[in-house]
Amino acid sequence: MRAPRGASTELAEPVPEADRVEGAPHPRDTSQLFGQARAEAAFLEAFATGRLHHGWMLTGPRGVGKATLAWRIARFLLATPEAEEAGMFAPPPPTTLDIPADHPVARRMHSLSESRLFLLRRPWDEEKSRLRAVIGVDEVRRLKSFFNFSSADGSRRVAIIDAADEMNPNAANALLKLLEEPPAGATLLMVAHQPSSLLPTIRSRVRELRLGTLDASDMAAALAQAGTETTHAAALAELSAGSVGEAIRLVNLDGLRAYAQMVDLFAGMPRLDRIRALQLADSAAGRGAEGRLDVLLTLFDLFLARLARAGVAGPPAIEAAPGEAQLFARLAPNPAAGRLWAQRQQDLGARARHGRAVNLDPAALLMDMVLQVNETAARLAA
């Protein structure tokens, strides 16, 4: 962002947004949050009892709604009168973070023109025409300037940092100084996918709101709100580990069908159908297939993790693909087999990371991984 006032200058620029999941609405345009009633209730209780902390860290797996909750809280804070403003005629404490879509604050936040809101995220690098890899210290300095510039009227101000674990060390230290001496009336909402990577002193100066994963019902509702209609919400909840963002990515990359193909291929092991294996591997080769390779590697790792878990806890109650439970029961019939698959998952995960790092041919990488799985299946069968 260029101006101390926050995000108002960015909307006119037709550039990617670092805090948007591809194929889904931006969190500022997501009206409802599903599956996170406990986190919302915790914030409302703090607000109603006068214990509103100046810094909040929203944690949990990637894609479960942390940014959506941050925008809901920001919208709520900027649209709700402070207690002293309402006086003796103050209404009862609010029981929801919902703000009408036609509220002036909601409209301004939708257009990124709310002067009391600052959005801190990875900026666009105009010279290289891409998003920068980290949030730098200059962006945090703009945040400090925003608070200094907007402090004259004494009104409530909110900053959303998405994501806090994308700050480089200098930016993190600059934010720490801001948290140590927070401006009056300021609330900082920090989205953190990996809070353990942040400075312990930052974590100690904020209150945590932990968000959980979504079940099949909440997943279906969240996907419908995002414009992603599906009849396989339960399978998506399984494969995405309850993450709406990951579920949308899987839908966009045809992940459900890819996982079903993988399960069907592995169903014949240790008698591998090499032609079908080569077809699967070749589907991730060639220009423009990077997304396909990413999703196949993700699903490969997930398959092995679910297989290893089945050896210890039994086949999954909910299948992510037809025939999955029967296959798991055969390939991982006991804890010893589960431990072997867990080791294979670790080995092949490292192999995949190395292959990506050295630009190994995608088809060769995937075929080698399939052969390793088949070898393990043969070992168990013997």
N, C-alpha and C positions, 0 to 999 in steps of 0.2 A: 504494500500500500504506500501511496506517495504522500498523502496529506495527513497531518496530525489528527484530523477529524475522524479518520477511520476509513470505512469501506466505500464511502459515497463516490469516490473517483473510479472505482474498479468496474462498476457495472457496465460502463460504456465501452470497455475494452473487451473485444470478442476473444478472450483467451481462456484456457482451461482454469478451473478453480481447484486448488490443492485439496480442499475439504469436501469435494463432491465425489460420490461413488458413480462411476460411469454407468449410464443407463438408468439412474435413479434421480428423483428430485433432490435438489439441495436441501439440507436440513432446515434452512430457514423457511422453506416452503412445505415442510412436512407438518401438518396440523396436529396429528395425534401420535402419541408414543405408546406402543403396545409392549406389555410384559414387564414394565418397570414401575409398577405402582408403589413398590416399597421405597425406591429411591425418591420418587416425587413426594411421597408422604413425609419422608425424613426432612426434605428441604422445607416443605410447608410448615412442619412443626417448628423448625428453627425460626422461620419467618414470623409465625403467629406468637411465639413466646419471646420475641425480642432478642433471639440469640443468632441473628444473621451474621455469619462469619464473613470477613472481607475476602477470603480466598477459598475456592472450592475446587477440588480435583475430582473429575468424573472418570472413573476407571472401569475396566472390564474388557472383555474380548473385543477385538476390532469388529465393527459393523453391527453392534447390538443396540445402538441408539444414543450413544454418549453425546454426539454433536447435536442431535435432535433435542435432547434434554437441555443442553446448554442454551440453545436458541429459545426453547420454551421458558426457561428460567429468566433469560434476559428480557424476553417480551413481557413476561409477568411483572418483573421488577420495574420496568420502565413505564408500564401501563397502570400499575397499582399505586394509588396515592399513599404517601407515607402517613403514619398514624397521626402525627401532629397536624398534618394538613387537613385531615378529616374531622378532627376535633371531637366534641362530645357526641356528634351524630355519626360517628364512625360505624360502618357496617360490621357484622360479625366477621371473624377471621376467615379468609378464603379457604375453601376446601379443594380447590383445583387450580392448576396452572393455566387452564384454558383462558384465552383472550379472543374475543370475536375477531373474525378475519377482517371486518370493516372498521376496526378500531384504528384511529390515526397512527398509533405507534406500530401496529401490525402492518399497516400499509407502508409506512416509512422503512421498516425493517425489511420488508419484502423487496423494496427498491434500493436497499442499502443507502438510504439517505437519512437515517436516524443519527442526529448529531451527538446523542449521548451514548452511542455505542461505538466501540472500537473492535474491529476484527483483525486479529493477529494470526497470520498463516504464512506459509511459504510463498514468497512473491514471485512474480513473473519476471524472468530475465529477458529484457528486450533485445539485448545484443545477441544472445544465443537462441532466442525464440523458444524458450522452454521454462518450466518451473524450476526454481532453484532447489537444490537437494536439502537445504536446511533453512531454518529461521536464524538470521544473523542478528548481531547486536544492534545494527542500525534500525531494524524493525522494532526492537524493544525500546530503543530511544524515542521512536515516534510514539510509542504507547505512553511513555512518561511525559512527552510533550503534550499529548492529548489530555492527560489528567491535569496538567498545569494550565493548559489553555482553557479548559472547560470548567474550571473550579470556581469561577466568579459568581455564578448564580446559585451555587450551593446545592444543586439538585443531584439526584442519584445518577450515577454513571456506571456503565457495565463494559467489561472487556471480555471477549471470547478468544481464547488461545487454542488453536486447533492445528497441530497437536503440540502439546508442551514438550513431548519427548523428541520433537524434531528440531529443538533449539540447539545451536552449537554451544560450547562451553562459555564463550564470552556473553552470549545472549542469556544463558541461564544465570550467570552471575549478575547481570544487569537486572533481571527479573527478581532475583533474590533481594536486592537492595530495595526494590519497590515493595516487596512483601514485608520487609522489615519495618518500613515506614509507610504503611498504606495511606493513600489520600482519603480524606473524609468523604463519605458517601460513595465510595468506590467498591465495586464487587468484581472480582476476577474469577472467571469460569475457565478452568483449564481441562481440556480433553487430553487424556493420557492413555495410550495403548499399552505402554510398558513403563509404569510408574517407577519400577525399581531402577531404571536408567537415569532417573532424575536425581539431583543433589538431595541428600538426606535433609539438609537444612531447608530446602524448598518444601519437601513433603511434610516437615514438621510445622510449617506455618500455614497450612491449608487444611480444610476439613474434607475428608474423602466421602464421595458418594459412589458406592459400588453397584454397577449394573450387571445383571445376570443374563444368561442365554434365554432364547425364546423357545417355547414348546410349539407343537404343530399348529395349535389353534391360533396363538399369537402370530406365528410365522405367516399363516395364511392371510390374516388381517393386515399385517404390515406389508406383505407383498402386493395385496390388492390396492392398498393406499398408494404404493409406489407405481401402480400401473402395470404390475407384473401378475397376470392371472395364471394360475396353475391349479391342477388337480392333484399335484404330488407334493403338497406342503409338508407332509410327514417325512417323506424321503429327503426333501431339501433341508428340513430341520436337522436330520441325521447327518447329511453330508457336510453341511455348513457349520455344524456344532452350534446351532442356534443363533447364527449371525445372519441378519437380514442382508447386510452388505455382501457377504460371501455368497448367500443364496442367489442374489441378483446376478452376481458375476457368473455363477454356475449356469443360471438360466440363459444369460446372454451368450455363453460359450458352449451351450448344448451339453453341459456337464452331466446331466442325468443320463442321457443316452450314452455318453462316453463311459460312464461308470458301469452301466448295464452291459456294454460291450466288453469291458474289462472282466466283469464277473463271469460272463458267458465264456470268454476265452479261457479263464483260469479253471472253469468247471471241468475241463478235460484233463487237467494236469494229474499225474506227471506225463501223460501222453499229449504233448503240445502240438496244436495245429499251427505249424510254422507259417503257412500261407496267411492265415488270419492274423497271426502275430505280426508278420511283416506289414500287412495292411494297416494295422493299428499304429505301428511305428512310423510308417511312411506318411500317415495323416498329419504328423507334426513337423514334416520336413517342408522345405521350400520357403520362398519369400511370403511374408504376411501370415505365417503360421505360428508366430511367437505366442499368441494367446492360447492357441491349441496346445502347444508344448507346455505352457505354464499350468493349464488346467489338468493335463494328463499327469504331469509330475505330482501335482497336488493330490489328485485322486489315487495315484499309485501309492503315495505315502499313507493316505487315509485308509486304503484297502488293507495294507499291511498292519496298520495300527488297530483296525477293527478285528482283523484276523487274530492278532496276538491277544487282544482283550477277550475274544471269544474262547481262547484256550483256557483262560482262567475263570471267566464268569459265565461261559456258555454263549451260544449264538445270540445275536441281538434280538430284542423283543420286536423291534420295528426294522423291517428290511429296507435298505436303500436301493435295492435292485432285486428283481425276481430271482429266486434261487440262491440268494446270498446266505441265508441261514443254513441251508442244506450243505452248501459248499464249505462254510466255516466249520460245521460239525465234522466233516470228513477230513479237512486239512489241519484242524486244530482240535483234536479230540480230548486233549488233556493239558494241564499246566506246563508240562515239559515242552510240548509242541508250541504252546503260547510263548514261552521264553525264547525258543528258537526263532519264531517269527518276529519277536521284538528285536532280537539281535540283527535279523536280516533287514528289518526296517531301518535300524540305525546305520548299518553298512551301506545300504542302497541310498539312503538319504545323503550320506557323505559323498557317495559316488555321483549322485545327481548334481550336487553343489559344485563338485570339482569339474564335472563335465560342462556345466554352464560357464564356469569361470574360464575354462580354456577353449570355449567355443567348439566343443566336440559336436560332430554331426548329430542332430537331434534323433534321426531315425536309428543310428547306430547306438546312441545312448539308451533309447527306450528298448530296443531289441535286446541289448545286453542285460538290462534290468529284468526283462521278461524271462530270459534264459536263466538268470540267477534264481528267480522265484520257482521256475520249473525244476531246477536242480534241488532246491530245498524240499519241494513236494516229493520228488523221487526219493530223497534221503529219508523222509518220514514214512513213505510207503514201504521202504525196505526194512 
